[in-house]
Amino acid sequence: MSREEIEVKFMIDDVTAIRQRLIGLEASLQHPRTYEDNWCFDTSDQRFQREDRLLRLRRDHRILLTYKEPPLTADTAFKIRQEYEIEVNDFEQARALLDRLGFSPSLRYEKYRETFRYGEAEILLDETPLGAFVEIEGSRESIDAIARELHLDDANRIIASYGDIFEAVRSTYDLSFSDMTFDNFRGLAIDLHTCQLT
């Protein structure tokens, strides 16, 4: 069963300040801050990347296999995907299955995520090797309303995926590594405002 995922990211400087605003709004904590290890897979000719599709295996408090594809009509204000997701119980077996089906790892990215629910929307506080973000998933109306309530700067609004953001950073800073891990970015000073993000 698929679902339509509508989301927007905002670059933020202070995760603690946003967390306090969420607590002030009486948003409910769904999952405490948790480490995520994400692996994206693609065909040998990078067909999924060209077609804006995503095949991802994620390990946090669960192991999730996710496939996302773009909608028929693009939206410039929101990131919209059709999402198919299942929980699996063995990370290595899932990786082996994808390998046997002809998929290879194309990107690994790490982050810490804290998940809140406010009304019908999900609000995600992400700490990544590139910086901090708040991601809001819900209806278009709820996303815009929550962004206002959290005093998020529309100039920091992003509809790009983490993979796309990482590629923009790699290009801007001429980085040689191909994974968005905390080890790779240790000691590097990255200013996302200098990168071409959408």
Secondary structure, 3 states (H helix, E strand, C coil): CCEEEEEEEEEECCHHHHHHHHHHCCCEEEEEEEEEEEEEEECCCCHHHHCCCEEEEEECCCEEEEEEECCCCCCCCCEEEEEEEEEECCHHHHHHHHHHCCCEEEEEEEEEEEEEEECCEEEEEEEECCEEEEEEECCHHHHHHHHHHCCCCHHHEECCCHHHHHHHHHHHHCCCCCCECHHHHCCCCCCHHHCCCC
